[in-house]
């Protein structure tokens, strides 16, 4: 069932303001593992779904926050197109609003852009109960700071997203994944080299002593790049869905899992973490460790963020400063009604 449920959502926000109550925003709860639900009464976007407008010729789609990513994929696929950012679906329950709030990008992030890069505009309800529109439905909009992109990664703490417009891309003509058996040191060197080449890359992943490189484009270019890489194995495209959606066996562990964001070409990497999955040509590392502070040496602008099974007293990201987050929260939600207590 699809429909516009915005009036109910706005009414609930205004009611919470009048009663000085907090609300906890939730779609399909596909990311509940990130931590306990925020304080407050449930504000569900499950009934607020559906594609509002899709213009294949303009490479833009607009949909309501509760719309499943799988529904978007199906609609775009019918036109041989796809979301540029390819956010995780997490068990098929991932929603558009949740993808923006979490800010997680798929394996193609370094080559196709992040969720923030693909976001053109949002409609939201702020902490005053006001319905607001930021951005638009074109690649270039009015001059000034793009407020809509502040919603990416804010985890619903700045406002309730009602709908969003994102850019889409044509699906590649041909895709192939090349695999090479290498150790961690060689994989790091090869990954850095990938960033310097003009190969048609759309994903890289190092796990279980194998470096996976996804190549997407016209068949001749893909085959030529695959031959140059010296690949000796191949895997199905479903491998990348498993990595993106955390269904790969690596993610089934029960120990504390940290997400480490590194600078492009960084020499930093988690030490003493035997279980690692490395994406984005080395820029994103997933690592199992009981004490991230003692094993991760980070450079300027790099940080480690708790992702799953991390104790509450260790939940603050390492290497980050939250003073700007507090200022934004005060501007958008002065009464702190949205997702109160949520760590961003």
N, C-alpha and C positions, 0 to 999 in steps of 0.2 A: 504494500500500500504506500502510495506517495501523496504528499500534500504539503501545503503551506500552513505550518503550525506556529508561525511567528507571533501572532497576537497572544496566544496562550503563554509563550515563553516570555514575552515582554511584560505581560500582566504579572507573571510569577516573580520576575525580577523586581518590579515596582512594589509588589506586596512585601517582598523580603526587605526592601529598603524601609518601608513604612513601619515594619515590625522589628527593625534592626536585627534581622536574622541573616545568616550566611547561606549561600547556596553552593552545592557541589555539582558541577557540570559533568555530564556523562552521556556518551553515545551508546555504543554497543559493548563498552567495557573491555575492549580488546587489549588495552594496556594497563589493566588493573594490577599486573605484576610489578609495575613501576613503584608501587608503594601503597599505603593505606589510602582509602578514599578521603578526600578533603573534608573538613568540618562543614556541617550545614545540611539543609534539606536537599534532596535530590532534584536536580533540574535536568530532565532527560530530553535529548534531541531526537529520540528514536522515531517520533512521529513527524519530524520535520525533514522530509526527504524529497528527492526528485531532481532531475535536471531542469533548470529554468530556461536555459538557452544554450544551444550548441551551434556554432558557426564554423563548419569545417574549412571553408574558404578563407576565414580569418584566423584559423588556428587558435580558437578561444572556446572554452566551455565554462559555463556558470551553473553551479548546483548548490543545493541547500546543504547545511552542515551535517545532517544525519545520513546523507547519501552514502551508500557503501562504495568503496573504491572498486570493488568487483563490478558493480553496476556501471560505473564510469568507464572501466576498462572495456566492457562489452559494447557500450555505445560508441566509444572511440574506435574500437576494433572493427566495427561494421563499416567505418570510413577509412580503414587502414591507417589509423592514427593512434597515438598513445600520449599519456602524460609525460612531459619532459622529465619530471623529477622522480617518477616511479617509486612512490613511498611504500613502506612495508604494509602488507594487508593483515598480518598477524592473525592467522587462522581464518581468513575470509571475513572477519568481522570489522576490519578497519574502515573508518568513515572519513569523509573529507575533512570535517571539522577536527577530528582527532589527529589526522595527518598534519594539519597546520599547527595545532596546539603542541604536538610533540616535536615537530620539526625534523623527524628522521627521514633521511633520503636513502634511496636505493643504491645498488652497486655502480650505477652510471654517474654518480654524483660529480666526479672531477671532469667528466667529459660532456655531460648534458645539463649540469646545473643542479642546484639544491631546490628544496621546496620553496625557500625564500626567493630564489631566482625565478621560479615558475609562477609565483603568485602575482597577479595583476591588480586585484582589488578585493576588498571584503566589505560586507555589511555586518554590523555588530550592534550589540546593546552595551553601553558603558555602565559605569558604576553610579550614574545618575538616573538610570532607567531610560536613557535617550537612545533612539534608533539612529545610527550613524553610518555613513557610506564613505569609504576611503579608497583611493585608486580608481580603476575603471576596467575597461575591457579591451585595451589596446596596449601594444608593447611600450609605447612612450606616452606618458601622461603629463599633467601640468607640472611646472617646476616646483621644487620644494622637497621636503623630506617625505619619503614614502611611509606613511604611518601604518598602512596595511601590513607591512612586513614585520612590524613589531609584534604581531600576533604569532609569528612563527617561533615555536619553542617556548612560548610564554605559559603553556600548559593551562590556558583558560584563566589565568590570574588577572588579566587586563580587561576582560570582557567576554561576553557570550557571542560567539560567531554565529550569524544566521545563514550567511551564504558567502561564496567566494568564487572568483573568476581566476582561471589558470590558463597558461598557454599550453598548447599541445604541439606535438611533432609528428611528421609522417613516420610510419613504421619503416625500419630499414628493409631494403630489398633482400638482403641475405645476412644470415648470422651463423657464426661458427665459434665454438670454444676450443681453444688450444690449451693443452696441459703439458707441463714439463716437471719432471721429478727433480727437485733441488733442495738444498738445505736452507736454513734461515738466512745465512749470510749472503749466499748467492741470490736468493729470492729478493733480498733488499736491494742488491745491486741492479738486478734485472728490472725491478719495479721503478727505480729511479731513472733507468735508461728509457723506460716506456714513456715517461713524461717528456723526454727530449725528442721523441720520434713522432712522425706524422701518420702513424698507423691509425686505422679506423677502429680505435678501442672504445668499448662501451662498458667495460667492467674488468676489474682484476681482484683476485682473491688468493691468499696463501693460507693453506691449512693442510695438516697431515703430511707435511714435507712435499707438497705439490703446489705449483704456481699455476693458477687458472687465469686465462686471459680471454675475454669475450671480444670478438671482432664483429662489427656490424657495418654494412655498407653495400656497395655493389660487389658482385661475386668475384670479379677479377681482383679488386683491391684487397678483399678479405683473404682470398687464397694466396696472394702474393705475400701479405703480411704474415700469414700463418707459416708459410715456408721459411720466411726470414727468421721468425722466432725459433725455428727448429723444434716445433712441437712433436711429441712422440705419442700423445694420447688424445682422445676426444671424449667429451661428455655431452649429455643432453641439455637443452635449454632449461629444463626444469631445475637443474642445479642452482641456477641464479635465483629462481623463485624461492627455493629452500633457504638460501643465504639471506635474501631480502626479508623473508617472513620469519626468520629464526626457527625454521623447521629442519635445518641441517643438523646432523648428529652432534656437532660441536656444541650447539646451544642447549643440549638436553642435560647438561651438568647441573648439580645442585649447589655448588660452591658459589661464593660471591663473585659476580661477573661485573667487570668494569669496562666502560667505553672510554678509550683514550684517543683524544683528538690531537694530532700532531701537525706541525707546519709542513707545507709542501717541501719535499726534499730534506726533511729533518733527519738528523742523525740520532735523535732520541728514540728509545724503544723500551718497553717494559723489561726489566731484568728479573731473572729468577722466576719468570712465569712460563712454565713449560707448556701450558695449554693456551694457545693463542690462535686467533683467526685475524688475518690482516687484509684490509680492503683499501680501495682508493689509492693504489700504487704506494702504499705505506702510510697514508695520511690518517687512517682510522684503524685502531687496533682494539680487538675484543680480547680481554685477558681475565683468566680466573686467578684470583689472589685473595688471601685473607687480610692483607695489609698493603693496600695500594701505595700509601704514603712512603713506605720504606723501600719499595722495589721499583718505583717509577720516577725516573729523573726527567724532569720536563724543562723545556726551554721557554722563552718569553712567548706569551700568547697561546701556549699549549696547556691542556688541562685533562684531568681524568674525572669522569663522572660515574657515580654508582648507577648500575642498571638493574640488576636483579639479585635478590638474596643478600643484600648488604645491610648490616645492622644499622639501626636508626642513628646511633651516635657517630656513624661514619658516612652519613648520607650527604654531607656537604661536599660539593665538587672541589677537587684539588686544583689549585692554580687559577682560581677565578675570584673576582671581586663583585659583590652584589650591591654596591651603593647606587648604581644606575638603575638596577631593578627596583630598588625601594622608591626612587624618585618617580619612575614610570608608574608604579603601583599607586602612588599618592595622587598622580595626575588623572589616571583613568578610573581608579576605584578607591576614592578617599575613605569610604566607610568599610573597606576590606570585606565585601560580601562575596566576591568570586573566589572559589577554591581556596578558602582561608587555610593557611598552614601548609600549602603546597610548596615544595622546594623546587625552584627553577634553576 
